[in-house]
């Protein structure tokens, strides 16, 4: 028609019909993860299956996913003063942050296992931490700090008796008030300083005894985790040397302790969580443990937060896998779904394999923690060396895994709305937190040289699979030669090999044959390229990919 301005025959045709787009991944049970559920039973916490599924179904809802988005879209804001000029040092959070925290505390992801006599309590907590991490990772910083703080507090039984019940309470009670007036408490920590970083012995914060059993702390902390927490574990130099202290945010009389929030860190990821630079101006604190033994006092706390680093990175890998498999199942290209195309199937299977190895290992470590805190010396020794190695390798793999999972979604994965950029930004954190790669690798060497029982426990664990797969046997033999004369320059290689051999041993014993075979062929026998998606021919890709699929909530 003349004057229509269009091509004849096209008037009225829909120009914005959406086709070949992937449906939202909602309404599924995040806990329906075969590697996780098998390990939950194997590590002695099958009694927690019901609660884990309830949390998993909540994690798969649109509501929970929206909490995660909002908490990151509207990051915390620092308020140093009120409208009248009074110093307040408060951080404001979006309501979604508090929803996430409430669920985490209600399900016991914080310090609840410490007051449970039930075997497997720490295993159940690890599984739930893994599931809920896939909604939003940032809020797990204060949850993890609260979990780990109890291990340090137990060096001072009187302090532990006073603080543990509220730290383990399943009530999230936000706000700065005297601790004794609250229904539940959250813990943070302030260890590192700008001149020292991981070298905490370089701290310059000073602790002056006040004569009444308390100390006045003065100094500057470069990183303070979760500054709106109720109590903090702090390292400072007392007359007897570097010591650990418990510092309440609000004093019993209701006055604010002299802890000044200087600024919030502008971080790559973890943006929902506030990390602050703080100054103490004579802040009142209580000694934890003995003067001069601060590092020894916090070492168990560090081990617990390192466990959460491994859990968190395993959770990120699982989240990336689920997103990638879901996308490839529903997206079509070149005439068929992506998941049916040979090269994409190899990539997906490789990602699932990496995820399953991380999940199986983190649950084994959680079992070692649970049995270790209940008095099993062999499990405690195994945990000391295996956890440091896993912290190095599993966390190191996270950014590469996240990048490959994002690439599976193509351009759709690169935009913020997909959630994959948030996953990618978060992925390097656990490799840095609680000691970066070199620190973790050196801790492996330290455990091997100073604690012969740790090396024996590790070798006994991997030896349980001896004879099950010749490729695993060969890798274990190579590792033994490497451990015969370890050097500092080899520390990273040792940590990597120890983790891969341990993962191989666990998968050979506990995973389906397709998973174990692919892992041994690629990670242990060297039949693998330098990027994901280079698994050798003959691997059962379909069986592996199936373990990366979600299940509907019931």
C-alpha positions in Angstrom: 0.0 0.0 0.0 1.3 3.4 -1.0 2.6 5.5 1.9 2.7 2.6 4.3 6.5 2.9 4.7 6.9 -0.8 5.0 7.5 -3.9 2.9 4.3 -5.2 1.3 2.9 -8.2 3.2 4.7 -7.5 6.5 2.2 -5.1 8.2 0.9 -6.6 11.4 3.6 -9.3 11.7 5.1 -9.6 15.2 8.6 -8.2 15.3 9.4 -8.9 19.0 8.3 -12.5 19.3 10.8 -14.2 21.7 12.0 -17.6 20.5 14.9 -19.9 21.4 15.4 -18.3 24.7 16.0 -20.4 27.8 13.2 -20.5 30.5 14.1 -19.2 34.0 15.8 -21.8 36.2 13.3 -21.7 39.1 11.1 -24.1 41.0 13.9 -26.7 41.4 15.5 -28.3 44.5 19.0 -27.1 44.7 19.9 -29.9 47.1 19.0 -32.6 44.5 22.6 -33.1 43.8 23.6 -36.8 43.7 27.2 -36.2 44.8 26.1 -34.1 47.8 23.3 -36.5 48.9 25.4 -39.6 48.6 28.2 -37.9 50.7 25.7 -36.7 53.3 24.8 -40.3 54.1 28.4 -41.6 53.8 29.7 -39.0 56.2 27.1 -39.7 58.9 24.4 -37.0 58.5 21.6 -38.8 56.6 19.3 -37.6 59.4 19.5 -34.1 57.9 18.2 -35.1 54.4 14.7 -33.6 55.1 15.9 -30.3 56.3 18.4 -30.1 53.4 15.7 -30.7 50.9 13.5 -28.0 52.5 16.4 -25.5 52.2 17.1 -26.7 48.7 13.5 -26.1 47.6 13.6 -22.6 49.1 16.9 -21.9 47.4 15.3 -22.8 44.0 12.4 -20.3 44.4 12.2 -17.1 42.4 11.8 -15.3 45.8 15.2 -16.5 47.1 16.9 -15.7 43.8 15.5 -12.2 43.9 16.9 -11.8 47.4 20.3 -12.6 46.1 20.0 -10.2 43.2 18.8 -7.3 45.3 21.4 -7.8 48.0 24.1 -7.3 45.2 22.2 -4.6 43.2 21.9 -2.5 46.4 25.2 -3.0 48.3 25.7 -1.8 51.9 26.2 1.8 52.7 28.4 3.3 55.5 27.0 5.9 57.8 29.8 7.3 59.9 27.7 10.1 61.6 24.0 10.8 62.3 22.3 14.0 61.1 23.4 15.9 64.2 27.1 15.0 63.8 27.3 12.2 66.3 29.6 9.3 65.4 27.4 6.2 64.8 29.6 3.9 62.6 26.8 1.9 61.1 26.3 0.0 57.9 22.9 -0.1 56.2 21.9 -3.1 54.2 19.0 -3.8 51.8 16.2 -5.8 53.4 17.1 -8.7 51.1 20.4 -9.1 53.0 18.5 -9.6 56.2 16.2 -12.2 54.6 19.2 -14.2 53.5 20.8 -13.9 56.9 17.6 -15.0 58.6 17.4 -18.2 56.6 21.0 -19.0 57.1 20.8 -18.6 60.9 17.4 -20.4 61.1 18.9 -23.4 59.4 22.0 -23.5 61.6 24.6 -22.5 59.0 26.5 -20.5 61.6 27.7 -21.8 65.0 24.8 -24.2 65.7 26.8 -27.4 65.2 29.1 -26.6 68.1 26.2 -27.0 70.6 24.9 -30.2 69.0 25.9 -33.6 70.4 24.6 -35.3 67.3 27.3 -37.0 65.2 27.4 -35.5 61.7 26.2 -32.0 62.8 29.2 -30.3 61.1 28.6 -32.4 58.0 24.9 -31.4 57.8 25.9 -27.8 58.3 28.4 -28.0 55.4 25.8 -29.5 53.1 23.3 -26.7 53.9 26.1 -24.0 53.6 26.8 -25.5 50.1 23.1 -25.3 49.1 22.3 -21.9 50.4 25.6 -20.5 48.9 24.1 -21.1 45.5 21.6 -18.3 46.2 24.0 -15.7 47.2 27.6 -16.0 48.5 28.4 -12.7 50.1 26.2 -13.1 53.3 28.1 -16.2 54.1 31.1 -14.2 55.3 29.5 -13.3 58.7 27.9 -16.8 58.8 31.3 -18.4 58.4 33.0 -16.0 60.9 30.4 -16.9 63.5 31.0 -20.6 62.8 34.7 -20.3 63.1 34.8 -18.0 66.1 33.7 -20.7 68.5 36.8 -22.8 67.8 39.0 -19.9 69.0 36.8 -19.0 72.0 37.2 -22.5 73.4 40.7 -21.6 74.3 39.1 -19.5 77.1 36.3 -21.7 78.6 34.8 -18.9 80.6 34.4 -16.7 77.5 33.1 -19.7 75.5 30.5 -20.4 78.2 29.3 -16.8 78.1 29.2 -16.3 74.4 28.5 -19.7 72.7 24.8 -19.9 73.5 24.0 -16.6 71.7 26.4 -17.3 68.8 24.8 -20.6 68.3 21.2 -19.3 68.6 19.0 -19.8 65.6 17.6 -16.3 65.8 19.0 -13.6 63.6 18.7 -10.4 65.7 20.3 -7.5 63.7 21.2 -4.2 65.3 23.8 -2.6 67.6 22.7 -3.3 71.2 24.3 -4.8 74.3 25.0 -8.5 73.5 23.2 -9.7 76.7 20.0 -8.1 75.5 19.9 -9.8 72.1 18.4 -13.2 71.1 21.3 -14.1 68.9 24.8 -12.8 67.9 26.9 -12.7 64.8 30.8 -12.6 64.9 33.3 -10.9 62.6 37.1 -10.7 62.7 39.8 -8.1 62.2 43.2 -9.6 61.7 45.1 -8.2 58.8 46.8 -4.8 58.6 48.0 -2.7 55.7 51.7 -3.3 56.3 51.3 -7.1 56.9 48.5 -8.7 55.0 48.8 -12.5 55.5 51.8 -11.9 57.7 49.7 -11.3 60.8 52.8 -11.3 63.0 53.6 -7.9 61.5 50.6 -6.4 63.2 51.1 -3.1 65.0 47.8 -2.8 66.9 48.5 -2.5 70.6 46.6 -4.1 73.5 47.1 -2.3 76.9 46.0 -4.2 80.1 43.5 -2.1 82.1 43.9 -4.0 85.4 40.4 -5.3 85.5 41.0 -8.3 83.2 40.2 -6.3 80.0 42.5 -4.6 77.5 42.3 -1.3 75.5 43.1 -1.9 71.8 44.5 0.9 69.6 45.4 0.4 66.0 44.3 0.3 62.4 42.9 -2.8 60.6 43.1 -3.0 56.8 40.3 -5.6 56.6 37.5 -6.1 59.0 35.0 -8.8 58.0 31.3 -8.0 58.6 31.7 -4.7 60.6 28.0 -4.7 61.8 28.7 -7.9 63.8 28.1 -8.1 67.5 31.6 -9.3 68.5 35.0 -9.6 66.7 38.1 -11.6 67.1 41.1 -9.3 66.8 44.9 -9.8 66.9 46.9 -7.2 68.8 50.2 -7.0 70.6 49.9 -7.3 74.3 52.9 -7.1 76.7 53.4 -10.8 76.3 53.3 -10.7 72.5 50.8 -11.1 69.7 47.5 -12.2 71.3 43.9 -12.9 70.3 41.0 -10.8 71.7 37.3 -10.8 71.8 36.0 -7.2 71.1 32.2 -6.5 71.5 30.8 -3.8 69.3 28.5 -2.5 72.1 29.5 -2.5 75.7 27.3 -3.8 78.5 26.2 -0.2 79.5 24.9 0.4 75.9 27.7 2.6 74.7 29.4 2.0 71.4 32.9 0.5 71.8 35.7 2.7 70.3 35.7 0.9 66.9 35.6 3.4 64.1 34.5 2.4 60.6 36.8 4.4 58.2 35.5 3.2 54.9 34.0 0.2 53.2 36.2 -1.7 50.7 35.2 -1.4 47.0 35.6 -5.0 46.0 35.7 -7.0 42.8 32.9 -9.3 44.0 31.3 -10.1 47.3 29.5 -6.8 47.0 26.5 -7.6 49.1 28.8 -8.0 52.1 30.4 -5.1 53.9 34.2 -5.3 54.5 35.6 -2.3 56.3 38.8 -0.6 57.2 38.6 0.2 60.9 40.4 2.0 63.7 40.4 1.1 67.4 40.8 4.0 69.7 41.2 2.3 73.1 38.4 -0.2 72.3 37.7 -2.6 75.2 38.4 -6.3 74.6 38.8 -9.6 76.4 41.9 -11.8 76.1 41.2 -15.2 74.4 43.7 -17.8 75.3 47.1 -16.7 76.6 49.2 -13.6 75.9 51.7 -14.2 73.1 49.9 -17.2 71.7 47.5 -15.3 69.4 48.4 -17.2 66.2 48.0 -20.6 67.9 44.7 -19.4 69.3 43.2 -18.5 65.9 44.6 -21.5 64.0 41.5 -23.6 64.5 39.4 -20.7 63.5 41.4 -20.4 60.3 40.9 -24.1 59.6 37.1 -23.7 59.9 37.0 -20.7 57.6 39.2 -22.6 55.2 36.7 -25.4 55.1 34.1 -22.8 54.2 36.3 -21.5 51.4 36.4 -25.1 49.9 32.6 -25.5 50.4 32.0 -22.1 48.8 34.1 -22.8 45.8 32.5 -26.2 45.4 29.1 -24.5 45.6 30.0 -22.0 43.0 31.2 -24.8 40.7 27.9 -26.6 41.1 25.9 -23.4 40.5 27.8 -22.8 37.3 27.3 -26.4 36.1 23.6 -26.3 36.7 23.2 -23.0 34.8 25.3 -24.3 31.9 23.5 -27.6 31.6 20.1 -25.9 31.9 21.0 -23.5 29.2 22.4 -26.1 26.8 19.3 -28.3 27.3 16.9 -25.5 26.1 19.0 -23.5 23.7 19.1 -24.6 20.0 21.8 -23.8 17.5 22.5 -25.2 14.0 19.3 -27.2 14.1 19.6 -29.0 17.4 19.9 -28.4 21.2 23.3 -27.4 22.4 23.4 -30.4 24.8 23.3 -32.8 21.8 26.3 -31.3 20.1 29.5 -33.3 20.7 31.9 -30.5 21.6 29.4 -28.9 24.0 28.8 -32.3 25.6 32.5 -32.6 26.3 32.6 -29.2 27.9 29.6 -29.8 30.0 30.8 -33.2 31.2 34.2 -31.8 32.1 32.6 -29.0 34.1 30.4 -31.6 35.9 33.4 -33.7 36.6 35.3 -30.8 38.2 32.3 -29.9 40.3 31.6 -33.4 41.5 35.2 -33.9 42.6 35.1 -30.7 44.6 31.8 -31.6 46.2 32.9 -35.1 47.2 36.1 -33.7 48.6 34.5 -30.9 50.6 32.1 -33.4 52.2 34.9 -35.7 53.1 36.7 -32.8 54.8 33.5 -31.8 56.6 33.3 -35.4 57.9 36.9 -35.1 59.1 36.1 -31.9 60.9 33.1 -33.4 62.6 34.9 -36.5 63.8 38.0 -34.5 64.7 36.2 -32.1 67.0 34.6 -35.2 68.7 38.1 -36.6 69.5 39.2 -38.7 66.5 42.9 -37.9 66.4 43.5 -39.6 63.0 40.7 -37.6 61.4 42.1 -34.4 62.9 45.5 -35.2 61.5 44.1 -35.9 58.1 42.1 -32.7 58.1 45.1 -30.6 58.9 47.0 -31.5 55.7 44.1 -32.3 53.4 42.2 -29.1 54.1 45.2 -26.9 53.3 45.8 -28.7 50.0 42.1 -28.6 49.1 41.9 -24.9 50.0 44.7 -24.3 47.5 43.5 -26.4 44.6 39.7 -26.2 44.7 39.6 -22.5 45.2 42.3 -22.0 42.5 40.1 -23.8 40.0 37.0 -21.7 40.7 37.6 -18.7 38.4 38.5 -21.0 35.4 35.4 -23.1 36.0 33.1 -20.0 36.4 34.5 -18.5 33.2 33.9 -21.7 31.2 30.4 -22.1 32.6 29.6 -18.5 31.7 30.9 -19.1 28.1 28.4 -22.0 27.8 25.7 -19.3 27.9 27.5 -17.2 25.3 26.5 -13.5 25.2 23.5 -14.3 27.3 25.8 -15.3 30.1 27.9 -12.1 29.9 25.1 -9.8 30.8 24.3 -9.1 34.4 20.7 -10.3 34.3 22.0 -13.9 33.8 23.7 -13.9 37.2 26.9 -15.4 35.7 29.0 -12.2 35.9 28.2 -12.1 39.7 29.4 -15.7 39.9 32.5 -14.9 38.0 33.4 -11.9 40.2 32.9 -13.9 43.3 35.0 -16.9 42.1 38.5 -15.5 43.0 37.6 -14.6 46.6 38.1 -18.0 48.3 41.5 -18.3 46.8 42.5 -15.1 48.5 40.5 -15.3 51.8 42.3 -17.0 54.8 45.6 -17.1 53.0 46.2 -16.9 49.3 47.6 -19.7 47.2 51.2 -19.5 48.4 50.2 -19.4 52.0 48.0 -22.5 51.7 50.6 -24.4 49.8 53.3 -23.6 52.4 50.9 -24.7 55.1 50.7 -28.1 53.4 54.5 -28.4 53.6 54.5 -27.2 57.2 51.9 -29.9 58.2 53.9 -32.6 56.4 57.2 -31.7 58.0 56.0 -30.9 61.5 53.2 -33.5 61.9 54.3 -37.0 60.6 50.9 -38.3 61.7 49.2 -35.9 59.2 51.1 -37.4 56.2 50.4 -40.9 57.5 46.7 -40.1 57.8 46.6 -38.7 54.3 48.4 -41.6 52.7 46.2 -44.1 54.6 43.1 -42.3 53.2 44.2 -42.4 49.6 45.5 -46.0 50.1 41.9 -47.2 50.7 41.5 -47.2 46.9 44.7 -49.0 46.2 44.3 -51.5 43.4 40.9 -50.1 42.2 42.4 -48.2 39.2 46.0 -48.5 37.9 46.0 -44.8 36.9 45.2 -43.8 40.4 47.9 -46.2 41.7 50.5 -44.7 39.4 49.5 -41.1 40.4 49.8 -42.1 44.1 53.2 -43.6 43.5 54.4 -40.4 41.8 53.1 -38.4 44.7 55.0 -40.5 47.2 58.2 -39.8 45.4 57.4 -36.1 45.4 56.7 -36.1 49.1 60.0 -37.9 49.8 62.0 -34.7 49.4 59.6 -31.7 49.3 61.0 -28.2 48.7 59.4 -24.9 49.1 59.6 -24.3 45.3 57.5 -27.4 44.8 54.8 -26.4 47.3 52.1 -25.6 44.8 52.8 -28.7 42.8 52.6 -30.8 45.9 49.3 -29.3 47.0 47.8 -29.8 43.6 48.9 -33.4 43.3 47.8 -34.2 46.8 44.3 -32.8 46.1 44.0 -34.6 42.7 45.1 -37.9 44.1 42.7 -37.6 47.1 39.8 -36.6 44.8 40.6 -39.6 42.6 40.6 -41.9 45.6 37.3 -40.7 46.7 35.7 -40.9 43.3 37.0 -44.3 42.6 35.5 -45.5 45.8 32.2 -43.6 45.8 31.3 -42.1 42.5 29.6 -43.9 39.5 32.1 -45.7 37.2 31.6 -43.1 34.4 32.7 -40.2 36.7 35.7 -42.1 38.3 36.9 -43.3 34.9 36.8 -39.9 33.4 38.5 -38.3 36.3 41.4 -40.8 36.4 41.9 -40.6 32.6 42.0 -36.8 32.5 43.2 -35.5 35.9 45.6 -38.4 36.9 46.7 -40.1 33.6 47.2 -36.9 31.6 44.8 -37.7 28.8 43.4 -34.1 28.9 44.0 -30.8 27.3 44.7 -27.4 28.8 41.1 -26.2 28.8 37.8 -27.6 29.8 36.1 -29.7 27.1 39.1 -31.8 26.3 38.1 -35.1 27.9 39.4 -38.2 26.0 37.3 -40.3 23.7 35.5 -43.3 25.3 34.3 -41.3 28.3 30.6 -41.7 29.0 29.6 -38.0 28.6 25.9 -38.5 28.8 26.1 -40.3 32.2 28.3 -37.5 33.6 26.1 -34.6 32.2 23.0 -36.2 33.8 24.5 -35.6 37.2 24.5 -31.9 36.5 20.8 -31.6 35.9 18.3 -30.1 38.3 15.2 -31.8 39.8 11.8 -30.1 40.3 10.9 -29.2 43.8 8.3 -31.5 45.3 
